[in-house]
Every structure is written in structure tokens, then in C-alpha cells.
Amino acid sequence: MPVGGIRVHGLTELQRTFKTLDRRLVGELGTELRRAAEPVAEATRELLSEKFDGVSLSTITTSRSGLRVFVRQGAAKVTGKRRDFGLLQLRYGFWPALEENSDEVVERVEDVLNDWFGAEGF
């Protein structure tokens, strides 16, 4: 079963460093991290369009809350059709997209963090 996200090693040190950054910089950093997750959203859209008809592809987007980044589907729930459709989308779209793009996402996140921390003198 695929991992539900990308794990950061040295999280305590990373959080300590984030606390030292100006709030404006954290906002800009979060935006860059959101862009790094875009390949997963694109791959998810592609996989779901191949597998299912009528999927709301435009609602599959990246979002963030602080420095946490998510790829999610924001379509409203349609009741009565398939109770397990959300799970099917995870199984055939989101998880495979994350798995096939995890190396690229990790590389992009590393690039973003290296650029930002280098500019901040860390």
C-alpha cells in the first residue's frame, strides 16, 4: 500500500528553522511548496480521466494550510451513486500518482528548501 505522504527526516530541526523565518517568507515558501505538489495533481487528473467517466477533474487541486501541502478533490459529494467512489479515486488515482511522482516532488521540495535556506543564511 502506498505511503499517504512524503516524510521529512529531521522534522524538529525543520520546524525550529521555520519559526525563525519571517511570516511573509513562510507564506511565500508555502506557495513554492504548493507548486512542488502540482505534478501529483496533474498525474491524478490524468489517471482518473483514463479510469472513470464523469470525474470532476477541475476540482482536483493542490492546497495548503501553513506549510502543509495537499492534493485534494473538492467536488461535492453525490449521494446514492457509489458509496466507495472516493476510495476508488484514492486507489486508482491519488495513491498511484503520488507513488510515481514522489521522487520528483522530493527533489522539488529539496530545491525550494535549499534556495530559501541558502538565501536566509542557514
C-alpha positions, 0 to 999 in steps of 0.5 A: 500500500502506498505511503499517504505522504512524503516524510521529512527526516529531521522534522524538529530541526525543520520546524525550529528553522521555520519559526525563525523565518519571517511570516511573509517568507513562510507564506511565500515558501508555502506557495513554492511548496504548493507548486512542488505538489502540482505534478501529483495533481496533474498525474491524478487528473490524468489517471482518473480521466483514463479510469472513470467517466464523469470525474470532476477533474477541475476540482482536483487541486493542490492546497495548503494550510501553513506549510502543509501541502495537499492534493485534494478533490473538492467536488461535492459529494453525490449521494446514492451513486457509489458509496466507495467512489472516493476510495476508488479515486484514492486507489486508482488515482491519488495513491498511484500518482503520488507513488510515481511522482514522489521522487520528483516532488522530493527533489522539488521540495529539496530545491525550494528548501535549499534556495530559501535556506541558502538565501536566509543564511542557514 
